[in-house]
Amino acid sequence: MTFSTSNILHSKTCTLRNIQHSIKNAGFTLEYLPVYSPDLNPIEHKWAQAKARRRKYRCDVDTLFSTSLF
């Protein structure tokens, strides 16, 4: 099970502590994930390339992906 540390959980510290305590008492280990960064996600780089080519060729999305512009 994965929990995200969103603003909702940050604003309810007491609830977060209860959740953490319950998870640990159930015998599970908590693993904290780093904050999301688009720079670490390879698909974000591909979308940036697609957007750049779309601007360069001034075409719509269907044309971009139906032709061999990549």
N, C-alpha and C positions, 0 to 999 in steps of 0.2 A: 504494500500500500504506500502511496506517495502523497505527501502533503507539501504544498507550496507555501513559502513564507510570503504571503501577499500582505497588502496593507490591512486587510481585514484581520488577519491573525496578529499582526503587530499591534493593532489597536486593542486587542483582547489578550493581553499577556497572560492573564489568569487562565483563560481557556486554553491557551497554547501550552502552559505548564501542565494542565490537567491531561491534555492529549499526550504530551511527551511522557508523563508519568504512567499513564495507562499502557502505552506502547511498550515501555521498558518492563513494566510488571507482567506483561503478557509474554515476555521472553524474546521480544524482537529488538533489533539494533537500529538505532536512528542513524541515518546517513544524510548529511547536509549537502545539498547541491550548490554549486556556485550560482551567482546571479546570472540570469540569461544574458548572453552577449551574441548579437547577430554575427560578429566577427568570427565566432567559433563554430558557426553553423554553415557547412559547405553549400547548402541549397541557397542561402542568401547571396553568396557570391555568383552562383549561376543565374539567379533572378536579376542581379545587377548587370550581368553580361547581356541577358536577354533584353532588358530595358534599354541598355546602351545601343544595341543593334536595332531595336525598334525605332529609337530616335534617329539613328544614322540613316536607315533606309526609309524612314517615314511610312511605315506600314502598320497594318493592324495586327492583332495577336494571331488571328487565323493564318494570315500570310506568313508571318514570322515562323510559325511552327510547321506550316505545310510545305515550305520550301527549304532548300538547303542553305539557309543563311548562317547556320552554325557550322 
